Amino acid sequence: MKKIFYAIAALASCLIFTQCQGDFLSVSSPDKSDDTFVTSSVSETFKTLAYGYGTYRSVAGGGNYNWNDVSESEYYPEYNSNNGRIGYLRPKECGVDNKGGQFNNLFSILARSARVANVIAQKDEFKNAKGANDWTQLYGEAWTMWAYCYLELIRHYGDVPFGIENSTVEEYKLTSRFDILDACIKKLKEVEGGMYNIGTNSMQAERMTRTFANLLIAECALYSGGYQTIRDDVEGLYGDLTFEKKGTDGSAKASYARRSDWKNYYAIAQTYFRRVCTGEAKGSLSLITNDERSYANNPFQRGFQYVMDMEISPESIWEVGNVAPNQSERPYSQGRPSNGANTNAAPCKVFSGIRVNPLTYYQAFEDGDKRWDASAVVTGSDGKGNEILVSLKSGSKCDGGIAINKWDINKMASPYVIKCRNSGMNYAFFRLPIAMLELAEVDAALGENNEALSLLNQLRNRAGVSDLSGLSGDALVKAVVDEFRRETLGEGPLKYAELRAGLFYEIGKNMRAELKTVIAGLEANGYYTFPNGRQISNYVWTKMVHKDQPLTFDAVAGDPALTPGWRGVYDYSLISTVASIVSGTNHNLAIEGLFTYIDPKGPVAAALEADGYSKTDWAINMVNQKDQLWDYNMLSGIDLASVPLYYHPIPLETLRKSGGHVTNGYGLPQE
């Protein structure tokens, strides 16, 4: 558990490579005099490779990408903030260096990874290997990290320069993303056989294993074959490829399209997803279908509880290792919010940069779906040991809206209360359920309906909802996307699943129209009734109550402090350093009217107020900010273009050093 991060931390004083501070072309390779030291032992070589893990954790994989990897079901909570421009689909308003740090560091990681691999390749222990050994594992791990960084660049920047790492060049140009993905697939196929499966030779999810390399082959093929926004302004960029286009935007000089030979790539993806989900690369991976805890019965939440318990989930294919007190974006950027102080609070501040669209919260989940409460939460912490209602107005912490509930300091076995953004939680980026959904996506697209439904139903069964049956064609593709929404809310995969399926633009447009209808109903009547019968209202009624166990788990029908479930707070009076901060003895929030309208002037409201409840703002904040947070932040850029525009700008220094061969597309700034 957490062994990798200690190796990364040790690197701070013994890095062999010169750290890249500027443009990726300034990356320095180690001198040959260093090669003997670099490869003097497996452990020393891993230290050099661990630089990539550490840099990805601290810079390249931070909160900013996640805040912008939102679908119509999520949003960034601060009105008109530069942090969320790409998430709003308004790239023209980004600064050219908006994500320059992430861009440069991804290139830095992949350059160093390639250099480590090339040094290992000269070792006799590698050259004479008859099967997998520690050196072939490190070699494959290095190239897997290289390929992963290129995939991250393609997902967030589109077409980028390629193949010039560890080289001195005067000029360089863009390379087709499809050529880059082909190169990554080829390299991964070459190296995966020399790597260890997860669970073999002490390999676990904090390392890039053979299991992850096989997954990455499938990911590269999936992203190559799916619908995506491509450039129309660089002649010859995509060579002889032809495309099936769903839309074109003349002003952005871009098209929403997929390559005409997409089925070939989905067939590759299918093969390698199956290796990971059920085949030779699965290793020790397993889907959690039973909850052994005496106090809860939620196998879905159990997978995330491993992260909060500082343990590796049996569902995790790759986690970015971390330990306190190093920067951790979970829960700070992506979890359940807290109004606490930056230091020594109960708990400390949690910014919470990804929120759940109320339309999704009220409609996406069926009754009894165990993923609902464990994914989204309407309360946070006041920082003084108490639970409070989040507000649906612009802001952060406990303002900003319904929050992601998958990572919560309160649910840690021992909450970290010394400093915010330092919880020590790992970033679990790839879970077995995501691979299963992506395999279902491929199966559905290729017409293998029963296989796709079987995968969806495995996830639905563990969530406690009924099977799907009889679906095919477009209806099945949509069902897969709907299951992504329920299973991966707040994690990032939903947006890309919608894009690949060719549905992102349509779904986003429909959401914005529905949102306006809901707000109009709230404004006119004080509530809105969704087709499933649930109602969202301008006001709810709340009261602080005492629970002997203030941290709550599965919902208990009829108890307004335990429904919705999976909320409450940790008992911070048990932590001596912050016990004096805890205020009051009633730490739990009872909520009435969350799903059923209560007339503020009627007898039910009067009775609740007589019982100590207070009328509390809820959806009235959507009405009050209908032209701000609830318009601008909600994919508002989709009304400005005919195709989805979701890429970040390539930074200025990279543009300048290319001699004019690299430019930003999609209407992004050039300077």
N, C-alpha and C positions, 0 to 999 in steps of 0.2 A: 504494500500500500504506500503510495506517494514516494516511491524511491527515486523516481526520475527527477523530481524537482530539486532534490538535494544535490544531485549532480549538476543541474543547471545553476543552482546558486553558487556552487563551488567555482564555476567558470568565471565569476566576476573578477577573481584575482589571477586567473591563469589562462585567459583566452589566448589562443595561438594566432588567430586571425585578427587583422586590423579591422576595427568596426567601421562600417559604412556610415558616414555622417551626412552625405549629400546624395546626389543622383546615383542610381544604381551602377552607372558605368565607372564610378570611382571605387568599386569593390576591389580589394587587393587579395590576391591569392598568396598562400604561404610560400616562402622561399623554399627551394629544394632542401636547404639545410635543416628546415623544420620537419621534413617528411619522416625522418627516422623517429623523432620524438612523437609526432602525431600518431604514428602506427606502432609505437613501442609495445603496446598491449591493447587488448580489447577495451579495457576500462578507460585508458587514456584516449583512445580513438573515439569512444562514445562521448567523452567530455566535449570534444570538438563538435560532434554532431548535436549534442545537447544545446549548443548555442541556438540552433534553429528552433527547438522547442521553446526555449526561454524567450526568444525574440517574438515568436508568434504569440505567445501568451501575453506579453507585456505591451506589444505595439501593434503587430500586424492583425491580430484577431480580436482587437478590443471592441468596446461598446459601439463605436460609430458605425461600423458595418452592420451590426445587428439592428441598430435603430432604423437603418434604411432598408433592411431586408424584410420589409413589411408588405403584407398583402392588403386586400380590402378589409380583412378581419382584424388588423392591428394598425396602430398609428403611433407616431411620436407625440408626446403630450404637451409640449410647450408651443404655443401659437407662434407661427412665423419664425421659427428658429433655424439658423443655418445648419444645425446638427441634423435636421431631417429633410433637407431639400430634395434629395434623391428619393426618399420615401414618399414625399408629396408628388413625385414625378415632375419636378420643376428644375431640371438640370441647368437650364440657361441662367438660373439665379445663383448657381454655385460659383465660388471662387475657383480659379484654375488649380490652386494647390489645396483644395478642400480636403482631399485624402492623399496628399503627397507623401506623408509619413508612412502610411500603410503600403502604398505602391513601392516606395524605395526599399522598405524593409522586407517585403516579399521577394524582391529581386536579390536583396542581400542574402536572405536565407537560402534561396535556390542556388545562388552562385557558390556559396560555401558548401552546400550539400553536394553539388556536382564535383567540387574540388576534393572533398573527402572521399567520394566514391572513386575518383580517378587515382588517388593515392593508394587506397586499399587494393585497387586492381593490380598494383605492382607487387603485392606481397605474395610470397611463395605459399603461405597458408591459404590464400584465396585461390591462387592459380592452380594449386594441386588438390583442391577440394573435390571429393567424390560425391558429396551430397551437401545438405545444409549444415553449416557450422557457424560459429559466432562471427566469423569474418564475412561469410556470405550474407548473414543476416544484416550486419552493419552496412554492407555494400547495397543491399536491396533497400534498406531503411533510408539510406542517403538519397537514392534515386526516387524513392516513393515521396520523400519530403519535397524533392525538386518538382516532381509532377504535381503534387498537391498545391504547391505555390503557384504554378502556372494555371491550374484550374481555378484557383481563387482570383488570380488576375483576370482571367477570361470572364468569370462570373460578374466581376465588379467593374471592369474597364473595357470589355469587349476584345478587339484585336490589339495586340501589343507587340513590341519587339521580342524576338526570340533567337536563342542560340548564340548570343554574343557574350554570355557570362564568362568570366575569367579570360577575356580577350581584350586586346587593345584595338579599337576601331575608330576611324575618323568619322564615318557616317553609318547610319543604320536606318532601317525602315520598319514599317508595320509588317507583321506576318499574319496571315489568315488564322483565325482562331481554330479553324477546322484542321489546318496543317499542324498546329501546335498540339491539338488533342490527339491527332494521329501519332505524332512523335511520342507523346506521353503514353499512349496505349502500347506502342511498340516497346518502349523501354520497360514498362511495368511487366509486360509479358516475359521479357528477357530475364528479369530479376526475381519475380515472385517465387519461382521454384526453389530458390536458395534461401528463402526466409522461413521462419517458424510460424506456425499457426498460433493464434491466440490460445493461451493455456498450455503451450508446449515450451519446454526449456525456460520456465519461469517468465515467459512473455505474457504481458497483460495489456490492458487497453491504454496505458500511458505510453506505450511504444507503438510505432508503426510496424505492424506484423504482416505476415503473408495474408492473413485474413483481411487486413485493411488494404493491402496492395490489390487484392482481387476486387474488393469493393470499389477502389479507385478506378480500376479499368472499366468497371460497369458505369461509374459516375461519368467518366470522360466520354464514353460512348453515348450515354443518355443525353448529356449536354450537347454533344455534337448532333444528335438526331432530332432533338425537340425543336419546337417553335421558339424563336428568339428574335430580337431586333438586331438587324445587320445594317452595315453601312452601304450606301449607294453612291458615295462621293469619292471613292478611291478606285480608279479604273484598274481592273485586273487583280484586285485584292484577293478574290476568291477563285481565281483561275477559271477552270472549265466547269465549275459546279453550277448546277441549275437549281432553282428554288420554287417551292410552292408558297405563294404569298397570300396572306390574309389581309394585308393592308400596306399602304405606302404613304409616307408623309414627305411632300416636296420640300417644305421649308426646312425640315430636319435632315433631309436627304438620307432617309432611312426607310427600311421595310420590316414588317413583322412577318417572318417567313421560316420555313424549315427546308433543309436540303431535300432534293427529290429522291435521293437514295436513302432516306432516313430509316427505312426498314432494316437495311443491312446493319446499321449501328444499333438499332434496338435489339436485333438478334444477338449481337456481341454483348450488350448490356444484360440481356436475359440470361445468357450462359454464365456470366460471372456473378450476377446477383444470386443465381441458384447455387453456385459454389459456396457463397457466403451464408445463405439462408438455410440450406439443407445439405450441402455437398462437402467436398473434400477440404474446403478452406474454412469451414465453420468453426473448427476447434472446439473450445469450451463455451462458445456462445449459447445462450438459451433464453427463450422468451419467458418472462415471469408470468405464470398463470395462477399461482396460489400465493396468498399472503399468510405468512406464518405468525404474524403479530397477533397477540391475544386481544388487543384493543382496537384493531382495525381490520377491515376486509376490503382492500383496494390494491390489487396487483399492479395496476397502472401507476399509482402513486408510489408504490414500493420501489420502482426503478429510480425515481428521483430522490427518494429518501436515502438511497446509498450515497448519492453525491453529498447530501447534507450531513451524513454520518461520516464523511471522509473515507468512504470505502468505494471500491470499484464494482459497479453494477454488472451482473452476468449478462445484461443486454448491451453493454457498451462495446463498440467496435474500436472507437478511438476517443480518448479524453485527453485534454491538455492538462497536464499535471500542475498542481499548485499546492503551496502550504502558506499559512499565515506566518508572518505579517506582510506578505507580498501582495501586490495589486491583484484583485480578483473582481471581474466584472459580474460575477454571480454571487450574491443576488443584486449587487449595487446597481448595475445598468439594466437588468432584465428580470428582476424579481419583485417580490411583494414589498411595498414601500414602507418607509418609516420617516417620521418627522424628527427623529432624534438628532442630537448634536453630532458633530464630526468625530468626537472622541468621548469615551466613557459615558455611554448612554444605554438605554434599555428598550430597544437596541439602538445602535448608531444609525445615522442617516443612510437611507436607501433611496437613491434618486429615481429609479424605476422608469427607464426610457422607452419601454415598449408597453402599450396599453391595448386593451381588448375593445373592439367596436361593440357598443351595446346591441347592435343588430345581430351580431354573432353570439353574444352572451345570452340573449333572450331566445334565439331561434336555432342555433346550430346543433345543440345537444338534445337528445331524446330524454324523456323522463327515465330516471334510473341509471343513466350513463355515468359510470364511475370516473370518467375523465373530466366531467364538467367542473365540479368543485375543486378538483385537484389541479386544474389548468388555469382557472380564472377566479379572482377573489374580489369582493366588493369592500373589504376592510384592509386597513394597514395598522401600523403602530404609531402611537404618539411620542415614542422615545422615552416615556416615563412608566413603562410597564403596562400600558392600557391599549385596548383595541379601539380604533375609530373608523368611521365610515369614510371611504374615499369620496372626493367630490368630482363631478363631471364638468369641471371648469379647467381652463388652461393652467398648467403649472407642472410641478414635479413633486416628488415625495408623495404625500397623501392627497395632493391636488393632481389633476390630470386624467382621472378616469379609472375604470375597472382595470385591475392589474393582473400580471402573470403570476401564478401561484406555484410554479414548479420549483422555484428556488426561494427559500424563506429562512432568514436568520432564526426566526422563532422555532423552526422545526429542527435546527441543529441539535445534535446530542449535547453539545456544550457550546452555546452561542458565543461568537467572538464579539466582545463588547469594548475592546480597547480603542479601535479606530475604524472608521468607515472604509469601504472598498478594500478591506483586508481580511475577508472571511476565511480565505484559504480553500474555498470550494473549487473543485475542478470544473473545467468547461467540457461537458459531455456533448461533443458535436455530432457524433454518429452513433445512433442506437440501432439495434437489430430491427425494431419496428419501422424505422425509416427505410431501411433496406427492403423490408417486406412490402411496404407501400410502393416503393419505386419499382420493385419487381411486378407488383400488381398493375402499376401504370403501364409497364412495357407489355405485360401479358394482354391487358385490355386493348392496347393499341394494335397488337398483332392478332387480335381475334381469338385469343385463348381464354375464353370467358370463364370456364369453370375454374381454371387455375387462379385467375384474378379474384374471383369471388371467394375461393377457399382462403386466400391470404387475408382478404378484408374481414371475413367472418372469424378468423382466428383472433384478430384484434377486437372485433366487436364482442365476441364471446367473453373474453377476459374483462371487457368493460361492462358486461351484464346487459347487453341489448341484443335484440333478435337478429337472426341471420338475414342477409340479402339473398335474393334468388331471382332467376329469370331475366337478368339484365344483360344487355349486349350493346355493341356499338357506342354511339354518343352517350347514351344513358349510363353505360358502365363506366366510361371515361369520367363522366361527371361524378358518379358515385365514388370513384377513387379519389378525386379531388376533395369531395366532401369528407372523406375519411382522413385525408391529410389534415383538414381543418380541425377535426376533433382530436386527432392524435398528436399533432406537432404544433399546435397553437403557440406562438411566441418564440419558436425555435428557429424559424427561417425557411424551412423546406416548402411551406405552403405557397409562397410567392412563386418559386421556381417551378413547382408542379403546375400551377395555373398557367404560367408562361409557356412551358413545354407543351401543354395540352392545347394551346391556342385559345384559351378561355379568359386570360387575364384582363384583356381590354373589355370584353363583354361583362364579366363579373364586376369589374370596377365601375363601369357606367351604371349598371343596375343598382349597385350599392348606393351610389350618390343620389340616384333618383328616389330610392326607397327611404334614404335618410331624410330627404326633404319632406316626404310624405309623413314620416313619423313625427318630425318636429312640428309640422303643420297641425297634426292631431293633438300633440301636447299643448300647443299654443291655443288651439280652439277649445279643447275639452278638459285639459289637465291630465290626460292619459292617452295611451294608444294601445289598442289590442292587436297583437300579432296573430297571424293565421293559426298558430298552435294554441291560442287561447291565453297565453301569458300576456300580462299587461305591464307596461312601464309607465310610471307616474311622475308627475312633477315633484311630489313629496313622498317621503317615507316617514315612519315613526320609529324612534330609537330610544333605548334606555340602557344605562350601564347596570349590569347585574353581576352577582357573585357566582362563580363556579369553583368547586374544590379543585378541579383540573382545568386551569384556564386555557390550555392549548387543546383545541378541539379536533376531532377526527371525522369519521363518517357522520353524515347528517342524521339527526334524530327528528323525525317528523313530529310536529306539534310544539317543538321547543324553538322559539325565535332566536335564541342565542347559539343554537347548534345547527340551524338551517339557514343558509347554506352551510355545508360542512367544511372541514379542513381550513380553519381560521383560528380565532382566539389569539393568545399570546403565550410565550414562555413565562414561567414563574421566575421573574428576575430577582425576586427577594432571596432566591437561593444562591445568587452570585454576589459574594461579599463586596466586590469592588463597585457595584452599581446598586446594591440593595437600597441605599439611602436616596437614590433618585426616584424609586418607585413611589407613585402617588396613589392614595386610596386603597380600598380593598375590593371594590367591584371593578374587575378588569375586563369583563366580557361585554360585548355589545349585542343586545337583542334588537332585532329588526322586524318590523311589521310593514306590510304593504309593498314589498319588493317585487312581487309578481302579480298582485291583485290590487286594483285601485281602491283607495280609501278616500271618500269624500271629506275634504278638510272641514266641512261644516256639518257633517253628518254624525249620527249617534256612535258609530264605531270609533271615529276620531276622538269624540268627546270621552268615551270610555277609556281609550288608551291614555289620553292625557290625564284623566283622573287617576290612572294607575301609575303615573310617573313618566310616561313616554313624552317625547318632544317631537313636534313636527320638524322635519329636517329636509333641507334642499336635496333633491335628487335630479331628475331630468329637467327641472326648471333651468338648470345651468346650460343645458343643450339649447333651450329656447333663447336664453340671454346671450349666448355666444354662437348663434346659428350662422353668423356671417364671419366668424373668426375661427376658433378651433374646429367647429363642426362643419366648416366648409374648406378652408385653406389646407388644413392638415390631412384631410380625408381624400387623398389621391386627386387633389384639385387639378393637377397638371394634365389629367386624362382628358380634360375639356379643351386643352390647348393644342393637342396633337392628334394625329390619326393613327398613331402607333404608340405602344408603351415606350417611354424614354426613362430608363432606369440605371444607366451607367454613370460612373464617376469620371471626372476629367483626368486624363493623363497629366501629370504635373509639368509646370512650365520648363524646368531645367531639362527634362527629357525631350520636350518639344524643341527647345533651342539647340541642343547638342546634336540633334538628328540631321542638321543641315537642311531643314525644311521637308524631310521625308515623312516625319511623324506629325500628324495633326489630330486635334480632337474632332470627333464627329458628333452627330445627334444634336447639333445646335449648342454644344458645350463651348465654354470660353476658350480662346486661344492664348490669352495673356491676362 
